[in-house]
Structure formats: C-alpha cells, structure tokens
Amino acid sequence: MIAQCDTFFNCRLGRLKLREFADGSGQLIVYHRPDTLEPTQSDYRVYPTTEPESLKEALSMALGCCGTVVKKRHLFMVDRTRVPIDEVESLGYFLELEVVLEPDETESTGILEAERLMELLGFKRCDLISGAYVDRMIAES
C-alpha cells in the first residue's frame, strides 16, 4: 500500500499536482488528459523532489491551491498495464487502467488493450467515470 497526498494547483493548461509520500519524498506531476468517459491518452511528466513541503509552499504562493486528495494506493501490473486501486478519502474506491505505450504505438493500440483488460475484469463502459478525484471532491463540497 502506498499512502499519497496530492495537492492540485491552479493551472491554465492541463493539471499540476504535487504528490507527497510517507517517506518525505514527492513528485511534481503535470498532465494533459481530456475529461471524457472514453479511454484516452494522457501526456504527463513526473519530476521527483526531496523537498515537497517547500515546493508546495512556493507553488501555492504562485498559483494557488485548488484541492487536496488523500488516498491509499495499491498498484498492480498486468503485462505493461498499470492497475492502481485507490481508496480515496471521502470518495471511496476506484480502479484505473494505464496502458504504457511505446513511442511508435498509436492510442488505438492502448485502447484495445485497456478494453480487453476491462472485459477480463468484468467492467463495462457504463462503469467508467470522467475527470480527476479533485473534481469530484470540489463538486461534492
């Protein structure tokens, strides 16, 4: 189990979050992913940090914080697909499929692989949700 605290910052393009871990390390993550019910490609970058608290303070001062998500993550790998199962504080349990594509592969290759795994796990398209956890938290507050 991986304990994570994600602080989201106001961002004009995509999403920007600082993920803090129990060991005091962190990751600054920027990503672009459409909010859709369809499987879609996510373009992201991850920047490790050993000083997440001071980075959070600086980003909060510069951009403003728009929400915090606290979760416990169980991470599994099925071939090249990351399968995080998250217990999100005040929201519940969620499962995600993240097919890691090679640079020369198309988005449709990843979608087919995700759909195959969804079928094996017994999930249907009607089970899919859109948006980020922080969006759901903001909507429920």
C-alpha positions as CSV (number, residue, x, y, z in Angstrom):
1,M,0.0,0.0,0.0
2,I,1.3,3.4,-1.0
3,A,0.0,6.4,1.0
4,Q,-0.3,9.5,-1.2
5,C,-1.4,13.1,-0.7
6,D,-1.9,15.0,-3.9
7,T,-2.1,18.8,-3.8
8,F,-3.6,20.3,-7.0
9,F,-2.6,23.8,-8.1
10,N,-4.5,26.2,-10.4
11,C,-3.2,25.6,-13.9
12,R,-4.3,27.1,-17.2
13,L,-3.3,24.1,-19.3
14,G,-3.9,20.5,-18.0
15,R,-3.4,19.7,-14.4
16,L,-0.5,20.3,-12.0
17,K,-0.2,18.4,-8.7
18,L,2.4,17.7,-6.1
19,R,2.3,14.1,-4.8
20,E,3.7,13.6,-1.3
21,F,4.7,10.2,0.1
22,A,5.0,9.0,3.7
23,D,8.8,8.8,3.4
24,G,9.0,12.6,2.9
25,S,9.7,12.4,-0.9
26,G,7.5,13.8,-3.6
27,Q,6.8,14.2,-7.2
28,L,5.6,17.2,-9.2
29,I,3.3,15.8,-11.9
30,V,1.9,17.8,-14.9
31,Y,-0.5,16.1,-17.2
32,H,-3.0,16.7,-20.0
33,R,-5.9,14.3,-20.4
34,P,-9.3,15.1,-21.7
35,D,-12.2,14.7,-19.2
36,T,-14.1,12.0,-21.1
37,L,-15.8,8.7,-20.4
38,E,-13.8,7.1,-23.3
39,P,-10.4,5.6,-22.8
40,T,-7.9,8.3,-23.9
41,Q,-4.2,9.1,-24.0
42,S,-2.6,11.0,-21.2
43,D,0.5,13.1,-21.8
44,Y,2.4,13.6,-18.5
45,R,5.7,14.4,-16.9
46,V,7.0,13.5,-13.5
47,Y,9.6,15.4,-11.6
48,P,11.0,13.9,-8.4
49,T,11.6,16.2,-5.4
50,T,13.2,15.6,-2.0
51,E,11.6,18.8,-0.7
52,P,7.9,18.6,-1.3
53,E,6.9,20.9,1.5
54,S,8.9,23.9,0.3
55,L,7.9,23.2,-3.3
56,K,4.2,23.1,-2.2
57,E,4.6,26.4,-0.4
58,A,6.2,28.1,-3.5
59,L,3.6,26.7,-5.9
60,S,0.7,27.7,-3.6
61,M,2.1,31.2,-3.4
62,A,2.5,31.5,-7.1
63,L,-0.5,29.6,-8.5
64,G,-2.9,28.9,-5.6
65,C,-4.1,25.5,-4.5
66,C,-7.4,24.2,-5.8
67,G,-7.7,21.0,-3.8
68,T,-6.1,18.1,-2.0
69,V,-6.7,14.4,-2.4
70,V,-5.6,11.9,0.2
71,K,-5.5,8.3,-0.8
72,K,-4.1,4.8,-0.3
73,R,-3.0,3.2,-3.5
74,H,-2.5,-0.5,-4.2
75,L,-0.5,-0.8,-7.5
76,F,-0.6,-3.9,-9.7
77,M,0.9,-4.6,-13.1
78,V,-0.8,-6.7,-15.8
79,D,1.8,-7.1,-18.5
80,R,2.5,-3.4,-19.4
81,T,-0.7,-2.0,-17.9
82,R,-0.5,-0.2,-14.5
83,V,-3.6,-1.0,-12.4
84,P,-3.9,1.3,-9.4
85,I,-6.7,0.6,-7.0
86,D,-7.2,3.7,-4.9
87,E,-9.1,4.2,-1.6
88,V,-9.7,8.0,-1.8
89,E,-10.6,9.7,1.5
90,S,-14.3,10.8,1.4
91,L,-14.9,9.4,-2.1
92,G,-14.4,5.7,-1.9
93,Y,-12.6,3.1,-4.1
94,F,-11.6,3.5,-7.7
95,L,-9.6,1.4,-10.3
96,E,-7.7,2.8,-13.2
97,L,-6.1,1.1,-16.2
98,E,-2.9,2.8,-17.5
99,V,-1.5,1.1,-20.6
100,V,2.1,2.3,-21.2
101,L,2.6,2.7,-24.9
102,E,5.9,2.6,-26.8
103,P,6.8,5.8,-28.7
104,D,5.8,4.3,-32.0
105,E,2.5,2.9,-30.9
106,T,-0.9,4.5,-31.5
107,E,-3.5,5.5,-29.0
108,S,-5.8,2.9,-30.5
109,T,-3.4,0.1,-29.6
110,G,-3.6,1.2,-25.9
111,I,-7.4,1.5,-26.1
112,L,-7.8,-2.1,-27.4
113,E,-5.5,-3.4,-24.7
114,A,-7.5,-1.5,-22.0
115,E,-10.8,-2.7,-23.4
116,R,-9.5,-6.3,-23.3
117,L,-8.5,-6.0,-19.7
118,M,-11.8,-4.3,-18.8
119,E,-13.6,-7.3,-20.2
120,L,-11.4,-9.7,-18.3
121,L,-12.1,-7.8,-15.1
122,G,-15.8,-7.6,-15.7
123,F,-16.1,-3.9,-16.2
124,K,-18.3,-2.2,-18.8
125,R,-18.3,1.2,-20.4
126,C,-21.1,2.3,-18.1
127,D,-18.7,1.8,-15.2
128,L,-16.4,4.5,-16.4
129,I,-16.2,7.9,-14.9
130,S,-14.6,11.1,-16.2
131,G,-12.5,13.7,-14.5
132,A,-10.0,13.7,-11.7
133,Y,-10.6,12.9,-8.0
134,V,-10.1,16.5,-7.1
135,D,-13.0,17.5,-9.5
136,R,-15.3,15.1,-7.7
137,M,-14.2,16.4,-4.3
138,I,-14.9,20.0,-5.4
139,A,-18.3,19.1,-6.8
140,E,-19.3,17.3,-3.6
141,S,-18.2,20.2,-1.3
